[in-house]
Amino acid sequence: MAWNEPGGNKPRDPWGGGGGGGDQRPPDLDEALKNLKDRINNLFGGKSSGGGGGKKPSGGFPGGLLAVVLVILAVGYVLMGFYVVDQSQRAVVLRFGEFNRMVDPGLNWRAPVIEQSMKVDVGQNRSYELSEEMLTEDTNIVAVTLEVQYKVLDPQAYLLRVGAPEAILEHATSSALRHVVGSSTMDGVLKDRREDIRLEVRERLQDYLDRYNTGLVINQVVLDKTAAPEAVRDAFDDVAKAKEDEDRFKKEAEAYYNSVIPQARGQGARVEAEADAYKTRVVAEAQGDAARFNDMVTEYRKAPEVTRQRLYLQTVSEVLSNSSKVLADIPNGDSLMYLPLDQMLKGRAGKSGGQSGDASKAGANSSDPSSAGADDGGGSRPASRSLYQSNRTEIR
């Protein structure tokens, strides 16, 4: 039954004491402390404070409790030294204010009070923007807006070597930009050398940061905007448009040049090919004529009279074949001239009407028997009569 359960004559004091008479005096605090001390001594292998049944007064702070307190403090000291470094961070540990070591990401430990850790985010992309009006080489003023993107490369230098790395970055950016813009003309800053200016500013700015040992590295420099001052911006816009038109006309001219030159070269190549073909044809014809003449000379030496007569007939045939006139030689009768009007009209359809008079005149002359059969002293009439033996022969 519990000590505070009602009923009966049970003692109600949980610390003992009190016989059956119901003595309810408060518990002895010294006795409770002595019992706790004995238990701690027994736990750490000490001696009990109660010997021979007599009571010994407590003489000061117990030794076992001090050991427990020291153990608790040591455990707390150790636990206080643990800290976590994120994946994108690096930590710098100082011992008595002096650099001791660099710490990688993960769970790490430092000695509290003696050592101090400082974390730096090396994975964060930071940026700084500068917008100022600057003087160019040709004494013009331009407004430039520049953005610098950077990261922390060396945490030790960033935290310990300089007092304000970001302030140094701002001043270095302004100095580098002013130096590059001051060495360029206004047209170069506004249009022609924008990329070169950006690269020069980045190179010079990184050199400044390395020289000051700030621990920063430049990732990118972006030249956002370059413009003329507000008072003269309209005039500069007109000039810029005129230059754009000039560039456009130049590109159109180059495109026309690129289209005409290949075509002209093709035509030149075609003319050269035609000339080569003409040369080959003429040379071949000349060689053929020479070979034919040599063969003719050989035949002439064998039969001079026959060869001479054949050459004459061939020549007359070629001459008369190019004429629209037809000569008919009838033995023992008058010569009759036949004019093929249908062929003459076809051949002269594209010519002027004045040539028809020449044709009629030629027909009238040909109708004369004396003129048709006249020879030039070379014996053409007997040769023609021996050639045409039929009653009606046409030679074209």
C-alpha positions as CSV (number, residue, x, y, z in Angstrom):
1,M,0.0,0.0,0.0
2,A,1.3,3.5,-0.9
3,W,2.6,5.7,1.9
4,N,-0.1,8.3,1.3
5,E,-2.9,5.8,1.0
6,P,-5.6,6.6,3.6
7,G,-6.6,4.2,6.3
8,G,-4.6,2.4,9.0
9,N,-1.8,3.5,11.1
10,K,0.8,3.4,8.2
11,P,3.7,5.8,8.4
12,R,3.3,8.7,5.9
13,D,7.0,9.7,5.7
14,P,8.8,8.2,2.7
15,W,12.2,8.9,4.2
16,G,11.6,6.6,7.1
17,G,11.8,7.6,10.7
18,G,8.8,7.6,12.9
19,G,7.8,4.5,14.7
20,G,4.3,3.7,15.1
21,G,3.5,6.9,17.0
22,G,3.2,8.9,13.7
23,D,6.3,11.2,14.1
24,Q,6.3,13.5,11.0
25,R,9.5,15.5,11.2
26,P,11.1,16.7,7.9
27,P,13.8,14.5,6.3
28,D,17.5,15.0,7.2
29,L,19.2,16.8,4.3
30,D,22.7,15.8,5.5
31,E,21.7,12.2,5.5
32,A,20.4,12.4,1.9
33,L,23.7,14.0,0.7
34,K,25.7,11.4,2.5
35,N,23.7,8.6,0.8
36,L,24.3,10.2,-2.6
37,K,28.0,10.6,-1.9
38,D,28.2,6.9,-0.9
39,R,26.6,5.9,-4.1
40,I,28.9,8.0,-6.2
41,N,32.0,6.7,-4.3
42,N,30.8,3.1,-4.9
43,L,30.3,3.9,-8.6
44,F,33.9,5.2,-8.9
45,G,35.4,2.7,-6.5
46,G,35.6,5.0,-3.5
47,K,34.9,4.3,0.2
48,S,31.7,4.8,1.9
49,S,31.4,7.8,4.2
50,G,29.4,5.8,6.8
51,G,31.7,3.6,8.9
52,G,30.9,1.8,12.2
53,G,27.4,3.0,12.2
54,G,28.3,6.5,13.2
55,K,27.5,9.7,11.3
56,K,30.3,11.9,10.0
57,P,29.5,15.4,9.0
58,S,30.1,16.4,5.3
59,G,33.3,18.3,5.0
60,G,33.2,20.4,1.8
61,F,32.4,19.6,-1.9
62,P,32.5,15.9,-2.6
63,G,35.4,14.6,-4.8
64,G,33.3,12.2,-6.8
65,L,30.8,14.9,-7.7
66,L,33.7,17.1,-8.9
67,A,34.8,14.3,-11.2
68,V,31.3,14.0,-12.6
69,V,31.2,17.7,-13.3
70,L,34.6,17.6,-14.9
71,V,33.5,14.7,-17.2
72,I,30.4,16.6,-18.1
73,L,32.4,19.7,-18.9
74,A,34.9,17.7,-21.0
75,V,32.1,16.1,-23.0
76,G,30.4,19.5,-23.5
77,Y,33.7,21.0,-24.6
78,V,34.2,18.2,-27.2
79,L,30.7,18.5,-28.5
80,M,31.0,22.3,-28.8
81,G,34.0,21.9,-31.2
82,F,32.0,20.1,-33.9
83,Y,30.8,22.1,-36.9
84,V,29.7,21.4,-40.5
85,V,31.1,22.9,-43.7
86,D,28.7,22.8,-46.6
87,Q,29.7,21.5,-50.0
88,S,30.0,25.0,-51.6
89,Q,32.0,26.3,-48.6
90,R,35.5,26.2,-47.3
91,A,36.6,27.0,-43.8
92,V,39.7,28.7,-42.4
93,V,40.8,27.7,-38.9
94,L,42.6,30.2,-36.7
95,R,44.5,29.1,-33.6
96,F,45.0,32.0,-31.2
97,G,44.2,34.4,-34.1
98,E,46.8,32.9,-36.5
99,F,46.1,30.9,-39.6
100,N,46.4,27.2,-38.9
101,R,44.7,25.2,-41.6
102,M,42.1,25.0,-44.4
103,V,39.1,22.8,-43.9
104,D,37.2,20.9,-46.7
105,P,33.4,20.3,-46.7
106,G,32.0,17.9,-44.2
107,L,31.9,17.4,-40.4
108,N,35.0,18.9,-38.7
109,W,36.2,19.7,-35.2
110,R,38.0,22.6,-33.7
111,A,39.2,23.3,-30.2
112,P,36.7,25.8,-28.7
113,V,38.2,29.0,-27.3
114,I,41.6,28.1,-28.6
115,E,40.6,27.8,-32.3
116,Q,38.2,29.8,-34.4
117,S,36.7,28.8,-37.8
118,M,35.6,31.2,-40.6
119,K,33.5,29.9,-43.5
120,V,33.5,31.3,-47.0
121,D,31.2,30.3,-49.8
122,V,33.5,29.6,-52.8
123,G,30.7,28.3,-55.1
124,Q,28.6,31.4,-55.1
125,N,28.6,33.6,-58.2
126,R,28.8,37.2,-57.1
127,S,28.4,40.3,-59.3
128,Y,29.1,44.0,-59.1
129,E,27.8,46.6,-61.5
130,L,29.4,49.9,-62.4
131,S,27.8,52.7,-64.3
132,E,29.7,55.9,-64.9
133,E,30.4,58.6,-67.5
134,M,34.0,58.6,-68.7
135,L,36.3,60.7,-71.0
136,T,37.5,59.0,-74.2
137,E,40.8,59.6,-76.1
138,D,39.2,62.0,-78.5
139,T,37.9,64.2,-75.6
140,N,34.3,62.9,-75.8
141,I,32.2,61.8,-72.9
142,V,30.4,58.4,-72.9
143,A,28.2,56.6,-70.4
144,V,29.3,53.0,-69.7
145,T,27.6,50.3,-67.7
146,L,29.7,47.3,-66.8
147,E,28.9,44.2,-64.8
148,V,31.6,42.1,-63.2
149,Q,30.9,38.5,-62.2
150,Y,33.4,36.9,-59.8
151,K,34.0,34.2,-57.2
152,V,36.2,33.5,-54.2
153,L,39.2,31.4,-55.3
154,D,41.4,31.6,-52.2
155,P,39.5,31.8,-48.9
156,Q,42.7,32.4,-46.9
157,A,43.6,35.5,-49.0
158,Y,40.0,36.6,-49.1
159,L,39.7,36.6,-45.3
160,L,43.1,37.3,-44.0
161,R,45.2,39.2,-46.6
162,V,43.0,42.2,-47.2
163,G,40.5,44.0,-45.1
164,A,37.7,44.6,-47.7
165,P,38.1,42.6,-50.9
166,E,34.8,43.8,-52.3
167,A,35.8,47.5,-51.9
168,I,39.1,46.7,-53.6
169,L,37.2,45.1,-56.4
170,E,35.0,48.2,-56.9
171,H,37.9,50.6,-57.0
172,A,39.9,48.2,-59.3
173,T,37.0,47.9,-61.7
174,S,36.6,51.7,-62.0
175,S,40.3,52.1,-62.5
176,A,40.6,49.4,-65.2
177,L,37.5,50.7,-67.1
178,R,38.7,54.3,-67.1
179,H,42.1,53.3,-68.3
180,V,40.7,51.3,-71.3
181,V,38.0,53.8,-72.2
182,G,40.4,56.7,-71.9
183,S,42.7,54.9,-74.5
184,S,39.8,54.4,-77.0
185,T,37.9,56.7,-79.3
186,M,34.2,57.4,-78.8
187,D,33.3,55.4,-82.0
188,G,35.3,52.5,-80.7
189,V,33.5,52.5,-77.3
190,L,30.1,52.9,-78.8
191,K,30.4,50.4,-81.6
192,D,33.7,49.3,-83.1
193,R,35.7,48.0,-80.1
194,R,33.2,46.9,-77.6
195,E,34.4,43.3,-77.5
196,D,38.1,44.4,-77.3
197,I,37.3,46.8,-74.5
198,R,35.5,44.1,-72.5
199,L,38.4,41.7,-72.8
200,E,41.0,44.4,-71.9
201,V,39.0,45.4,-68.8
202,R,38.8,41.8,-67.7
203,E,42.5,41.2,-68.1
204,R,43.5,44.4,-66.4
205,L,41.1,43.9,-63.5
206,Q,42.3,40.4,-62.9
207,D,45.8,41.6,-62.8
208,Y,44.9,44.2,-60.2
209,L,43.2,41.6,-58.0
210,D,46.1,39.2,-58.2
211,R,48.5,42.0,-57.4
212,Y,46.5,43.0,-54.3
213,N,46.2,39.3,-53.3
214,T,42.4,39.5,-52.7
215,G,41.7,35.8,-53.5
216,L,39.0,36.7,-56.1
217,V,38.8,35.4,-59.6
218,I,36.9,37.1,-62.5
219,N,34.5,34.8,-64.3
220,Q,33.0,37.3,-66.8
221,V,32.9,40.9,-67.6
222,V,29.7,42.1,-69.4
223,L,29.7,45.4,-71.2
224,D,26.0,46.1,-70.8
225,K,25.6,49.6,-72.3
226,T,27.6,52.3,-74.0
227,A,25.9,55.5,-75.0
228,A,26.5,59.1,-75.6
229,P,25.5,61.7,-73.1
230,E,21.8,62.5,-73.0
231,A,22.2,66.0,-74.4
232,V,23.8,64.8,-77.7
233,R,22.3,61.3,-77.9
234,D,20.0,62.1,-80.8
235,A,22.8,63.3,-83.0
236,F,24.9,60.3,-82.2
237,D,22.0,58.0,-83.0
238,D,21.8,59.6,-86.4
239,V,25.5,59.1,-87.0
240,A,25.2,55.5,-85.9
241,K,22.3,55.0,-88.3
242,A,24.3,56.5,-91.1
243,K,27.2,54.2,-90.4
244,E,24.8,51.2,-90.4
245,D,23.5,52.3,-93.8
246,E,27.1,52.5,-95.0
247,D,27.9,49.0,-93.8
248,R,24.7,47.8,-95.4
249,F,25.6,49.3,-98.7
250,K,29.1,47.8,-98.5
251,K,27.6,44.4,-97.8
252,E,25.2,44.7,-100.8
253,A,28.1,45.8,-103.0
254,E,30.1,42.8,-101.9
255,A,27.2,40.5,-102.5
256,Y,26.8,41.9,-106.0
257,Y,30.5,41.5,-106.6
258,N,30.4,37.9,-105.4
259,S,27.5,37.2,-107.8
260,V,29.0,39.0,-110.9
261,I,32.6,37.9,-110.7
262,P,31.8,34.1,-110.7
263,Q,29.5,34.7,-113.6
264,A,32.1,36.6,-115.6
265,R,34.7,34.0,-114.8
266,G,32.3,31.3,-116.1
267,Q,31.7,33.3,-119.3
268,G,35.5,33.7,-119.7
269,A,36.0,30.0,-119.3
270,R,33.3,29.3,-121.8
271,V,34.9,31.7,-124.4
272,E,38.3,30.1,-123.8
273,A,36.7,26.7,-124.3
274,E,35.0,27.8,-127.5
275,A,38.3,29.3,-128.7
276,D,40.1,26.1,-128.0
277,A,37.4,24.2,-129.9
278,Y,37.7,26.6,-132.8
279,K,41.4,26.3,-132.8
280,T,41.2,22.5,-132.8
281,R,38.7,22.6,-135.6
282,V,40.7,25.0,-137.8
283,V,43.9,23.1,-137.3
284,A,42.2,19.8,-138.1
285,E,40.6,21.3,-141.2
286,A,43.9,22.8,-142.3
287,Q,45.6,19.4,-141.7
288,G,42.9,17.7,-143.7
289,D,43.2,20.2,-146.6
290,A,46.9,19.7,-146.6
291,A,46.6,16.0,-146.6
292,R,44.0,16.2,-149.4
293,F,46.2,18.6,-151.4
294,N,49.1,16.2,-151.1
295,D,46.9,13.3,-152.3
296,M,45.7,15.6,-155.2
297,V,49.3,16.4,-156.2
298,T,50.0,12.7,-156.3
299,E,47.0,12.0,-158.5
300,Y,47.8,15.0,-160.7
301,R,51.3,13.7,-161.4
302,K,49.7,10.4,-162.5
303,A,47.0,12.0,-164.8
304,P,47.4,15.7,-165.2
305,E,44.6,16.3,-167.7
306,V,42.0,14.2,-165.9
307,T,42.8,15.8,-162.6
308,R,42.7,19.3,-164.1
309,Q,39.3,18.6,-165.6
310,R,37.9,17.2,-162.4
311,L,39.1,20.2,-160.4
312,Y,37.4,22.5,-162.8
313,L,34.1,20.7,-162.6
314,Q,34.2,20.7,-158.9
315,T,34.9,24.4,-158.7
316,V,32.1,25.2,-161.2
317,S,29.7,22.9,-159.2
318,E,30.5,24.7,-155.9
319,V,30.0,28.1,-157.5
320,L,26.7,27.2,-159.2
321,S,25.4,25.5,-156.0
322,N,25.4,28.8,-154.2
323,S,23.3,30.5,-156.9
324,S,19.6,30.4,-157.1
325,K,19.7,30.3,-160.9
326,V,19.2,27.2,-163.0
327,L,21.0,26.7,-166.4
328,A,19.5,24.3,-168.9
329,D,21.5,23.4,-172.0
330,I,19.4,21.9,-174.9
331,P,21.4,20.7,-177.9
332,N,20.5,22.1,-181.4
333,G,18.1,24.7,-179.8
334,D,17.9,27.9,-177.9
335,S,18.8,27.9,-174.3
336,L,15.9,28.2,-171.9
337,M,16.3,29.7,-168.5
338,Y,14.1,28.2,-165.8
339,L,13.7,30.3,-162.6
340,P,12.6,28.3,-159.5
341,L,10.4,31.1,-158.0
342,D,9.4,29.1,-155.0
343,Q,13.0,28.6,-153.9
344,M,13.9,32.2,-154.7
345,L,11.0,33.5,-152.6
346,K,12.0,31.3,-149.7
347,G,15.6,32.4,-149.9
348,R,14.8,36.1,-150.1
349,A,11.8,36.3,-147.7
350,G,13.9,38.2,-145.1
351,K,15.6,40.6,-147.6
352,S,14.4,43.9,-148.9
353,G,12.2,44.3,-151.9
354,G,15.0,46.1,-153.9
355,Q,16.8,42.8,-154.5
356,S,13.9,41.5,-156.6
357,G,14.9,43.9,-159.4
358,D,18.4,42.4,-159.3
359,A,16.9,38.9,-159.7
360,S,14.7,40.0,-162.7
361,K,17.8,41.6,-164.2
362,A,19.7,38.5,-163.8
363,G,16.9,36.5,-165.4
364,A,16.7,38.8,-168.4
365,N,20.5,38.5,-168.9
366,S,20.3,34.8,-168.6
367,S,17.5,34.5,-171.2
368,D,19.9,35.8,-173.8
369,P,21.4,32.8,-175.6
370,S,24.6,34.5,-176.3
371,S,25.1,35.5,-172.7
372,A,24.1,32.2,-171.3
373,G,26.5,30.3,-173.4
374,A,29.3,32.8,-173.4
375,D,32.7,31.6,-172.2
376,D,35.5,33.7,-170.7
377,G,38.1,32.3,-173.0
378,G,38.7,29.3,-170.8
379,G,36.6,26.8,-172.8
380,S,33.7,26.7,-170.3
381,R,31.0,26.2,-172.9
382,P,32.4,23.0,-174.4
383,A,33.1,21.6,-170.9
384,S,29.5,22.4,-169.8
385,R,28.1,20.7,-172.9
386,S,30.1,17.6,-172.3
387,L,29.0,17.5,-168.7
388,Y,25.3,17.8,-169.4
389,Q,24.3,15.2,-171.9
390,S,20.6,14.9,-171.0
391,N,17.8,17.0,-172.5
392,R,17.2,18.8,-169.2
393,T,19.8,18.9,-166.4
394,E,19.6,21.1,-163.4
395,I,22.6,22.4,-161.6
396,R,22.0,24.2,-158.3
